[in-house]
Amino acid sequence: MPPDDGSQVSTRQILLATGNADKQRMLAWLLEGLPVVGVTPAEAGVSADPDESAYTHEAIARAKAEEWSQAAGMPAIASDGGLLVPALGANWESRYTHRFAGPAADDDERQRRLMELLRPFEGDDRNAAFVEGLAIADGGRALASWEVRGATGRIVDTLADRGGATSGDGFWVFPLWHFTEYGRTYDRLNEVERASLGDHWDALRALVREFVPGWLDGGADGTNRLQ
């Protein structure tokens, strides 16, 4: 371990407000390079069951961040996202992307059900985009929140065309979401390729990197709320 010569920037903790390991990884990625360190609920020894009945992904993310920050007694960052499939109209609601096939469905079942819904559609009617809400809260109060819509790709024609294997990590849509520009599904794109498409996570990362320094300096609400 290098000696502490006073040149290192101290870091402060923020809860990665989800029990989903892949979402924890993405939330931590949003914070990379900033003087904060993400802590998982398991590491903090906390749990929460936030209300997810709000009408937008941003509002749901705010509710999650507020509930988790209060439960953990530290700032929290939370997200909520879903797939927009315009051709399905009233038969699809992005807020229910993860649970539309029922509470007991696994990733394979979710993929099969989406493919069934899209069976009558072809070409551009299979276009889909991801929308993601994100919020940072402390003491049960949201300090900042955003909602962004990412790139438009196309749901593959058959399950045989999908990308990587399902992983049970909550991102079951990504192996089905194909981008013609690269000839691959979203799960197989690298960070640079995703950014070039106007990726939703990349857009949120820029917003977080703009917000956090001022927040740490007390500029977000007049006080330094990170402990």
C-alpha positions in Angstrom: 0.0 0.0 0.0 1.5 3.4 -1.0 2.2 5.8 1.8 -0.4 8.4 2.7 1.3 11.6 1.6 -1.9 13.6 1.5 -2.0 13.5 -2.3 -4.8 10.9 -2.5 -8.4 12.1 -2.8 -10.6 10.8 0.0 -13.6 8.8 -1.1 -17.1 8.8 0.4 -19.6 6.0 0.5 -22.9 5.8 -1.5 -25.2 2.9 -1.6 -25.7 1.0 -4.9 -29.4 0.7 -4.3 -30.3 -2.6 -5.8 -29.9 -6.3 -5.0 -29.2 -7.1 -8.6 -25.5 -7.8 -9.2 -25.5 -6.5 -12.8 -27.2 -3.3 -11.9 -24.8 -2.8 -9.0 -22.0 -3.1 -11.6 -23.6 -0.5 -13.8 -24.3 1.9 -11.0 -20.7 1.6 -9.9 -19.6 2.3 -13.5 -21.6 5.5 -13.4 -19.5 6.6 -10.5 -16.0 5.6 -11.8 -13.4 8.3 -11.5 -15.4 10.2 -8.9 -14.4 10.6 -5.2 -17.1 8.2 -4.1 -17.2 4.5 -3.5 -20.2 2.3 -4.1 -21.4 0.0 -1.3 -23.8 -2.8 -2.0 -26.8 -3.5 0.3 -25.1 -6.8 1.4 -22.0 -4.9 2.4 -24.0 -2.3 4.2 -26.2 -5.0 5.9 -29.5 -3.3 4.8 -32.6 -4.2 2.8 -35.5 -2.2 1.5 -38.7 -2.8 -0.5 -39.5 0.5 -2.2 -42.8 1.2 -3.9 -42.5 0.9 -7.7 -46.0 2.0 -8.7 -45.1 5.5 -10.0 -45.9 6.3 -13.6 -42.4 7.1 -14.9 -39.1 5.4 -14.7 -37.6 8.5 -13.2 -40.2 8.6 -10.4 -39.7 5.0 -9.6 -35.9 5.5 -9.5 -36.5 8.4 -7.1 -38.7 6.3 -4.8 -36.0 3.6 -4.8 -33.2 6.0 -4.0 -35.2 7.7 -1.2 -36.3 4.4 0.4 -32.8 2.8 0.3 -31.0 6.0 1.5 -33.3 6.1 4.5 -32.8 2.4 5.3 -29.1 2.6 4.9 -28.5 6.0 6.6 -26.3 7.0 3.7 -26.7 8.5 0.2 -28.1 6.1 -2.4 -28.1 5.9 -6.2 -30.9 3.9 -7.9 -32.2 3.2 -11.3 -35.2 1.9 -13.1 -35.4 1.1 -16.8 -37.5 -0.5 -19.4 -37.9 -1.3 -23.1 -40.0 0.9 -25.3 -41.7 -1.2 -28.1 -44.0 1.3 -30.0 -45.5 -1.3 -32.3 -47.1 -3.2 -29.3 -49.1 -0.2 -28.2 -51.3 -0.9 -25.2 -50.0 -4.5 -25.1 -46.7 -3.3 -23.7 -45.7 -1.1 -20.8 -42.0 -0.3 -20.4 -42.3 0.0 -16.6 -43.2 -3.7 -16.5 -40.4 -4.9 -18.7 -38.9 -7.2 -16.0 -42.2 -8.6 -14.7 -44.6 -8.5 -17.7 -44.4 -12.3 -18.0 -45.4 -12.8 -14.4 -43.5 -12.8 -11.0 -42.3 -16.3 -11.4 -40.9 -16.0 -14.9 -37.2 -16.4 -15.6 -35.2 -14.7 -18.3 -35.8 -17.5 -20.8 -39.6 -17.2 -20.3 -39.5 -13.4 -20.6 -37.6 -13.7 -23.9 -40.1 -16.3 -25.2 -43.1 -14.2 -24.3 -41.7 -11.0 -25.9 -41.0 -13.0 -29.1 -44.6 -14.3 -29.1 -45.9 -10.7 -28.8 -43.8 -9.6 -31.7 -44.5 -12.6 -33.9 -46.9 -10.6 -36.2 -44.4 -7.8 -36.7 -41.4 -7.4 -39.0 -38.9 -4.9 -40.1 -39.1 -1.5 -38.4 -42.1 -2.6 -36.4 -39.7 -4.6 -34.3 -37.8 -1.4 -33.3 -37.2 -0.9 -29.6 -35.4 1.6 -27.4 -34.4 1.5 -23.8 -35.4 4.2 -21.3 -33.6 4.6 -18.0 -34.4 6.6 -14.9 -31.8 7.4 -12.3 -31.9 9.2 -8.9 -29.5 10.1 -6.1 -31.1 10.6 -2.6 -29.9 11.1 0.9 -31.9 10.9 4.1 -35.0 9.8 2.3 -35.0 12.8 0.0 -34.1 12.8 -3.7 -31.4 15.3 -4.6 -31.2 14.7 -8.3 -33.0 12.6 -10.9 -33.0 12.1 -14.6 -34.7 10.0 -17.3 -33.0 9.4 -20.7 -34.0 7.5 -23.8 -31.2 5.6 -25.5 -30.5 4.2 -29.0 -33.1 2.4 -31.1 -32.3 -1.2 -32.1 -34.4 -4.0 -33.4 -35.6 -7.1 -31.6 -34.3 -10.2 -33.4 -36.6 -12.2 -35.6 -36.2 -15.5 -33.7 -34.6 -16.8 -30.5 -32.0 -18.5 -32.6 -30.8 -15.0 -33.6 -30.2 -13.8 -30.1 -26.8 -12.9 -28.7 -25.2 -14.2 -25.5 -26.9 -16.6 -23.1 -29.3 -15.3 -20.5 -27.7 -14.7 -17.2 -30.5 -14.1 -14.7 -29.1 -10.6 -14.1 -32.3 -8.7 -15.0 -31.0 -7.5 -18.4 -32.8 -10.3 -20.3 -33.7 -8.0 -23.2 -30.1 -7.2 -24.3 -29.4 -10.5 -26.1 -32.5 -9.9 -28.2 -31.8 -6.2 -29.0 -29.9 -6.0 -32.3 -28.0 -3.1 -33.8 -27.5 -3.2 -37.6 -24.6 -0.7 -37.4 -22.4 -3.4 -35.7 -24.2 -6.5 -36.7 -24.5 -7.6 -33.1 -26.9 -7.6 -30.2 -26.5 -5.1 -27.4 -25.0 -7.5 -24.9 -22.1 -8.1 -27.3 -21.3 -4.4 -27.9 -18.3 -2.9 -26.2 -18.4 0.4 -24.3 -17.2 2.5 -27.2 -19.7 1.0 -29.6 -22.6 1.6 -27.1 -21.5 5.2 -26.6 -21.4 5.8 -30.4 -25.1 4.7 -30.6 -26.2 7.2 -27.9 -26.4 4.7 -25.2 -28.7 5.4 -22.2 -26.1 4.4 -19.6 -23.5 6.5 -21.3 -25.8 9.6 -21.2 -26.6 9.0 -17.5 -22.9 8.7 -16.7 -22.3 12.1 -18.2 -25.1 13.6 -16.1 -23.8 11.9 -12.9 -20.3 13.1 -13.5 -21.6 16.7 -13.9 -23.7 16.5 -10.8 -21.6 14.8 -8.2 -18.6 17.2 -7.9 -20.9 20.1 -7.1 -22.9 17.9 -4.7 -19.7 16.9 -2.8 -18.9 20.6 -2.5 -22.3 21.4 -1.1 -23.6 23.0 -4.3 -26.5 20.7 -4.9 -28.6 22.0 -2.0 -26.3 24.3 0.0 -24.9 21.6 2.2 -22.4 18.7 1.9 -24.7 15.8 2.3 -22.2 12.9 1.6 -20.8 11.4 4.8 
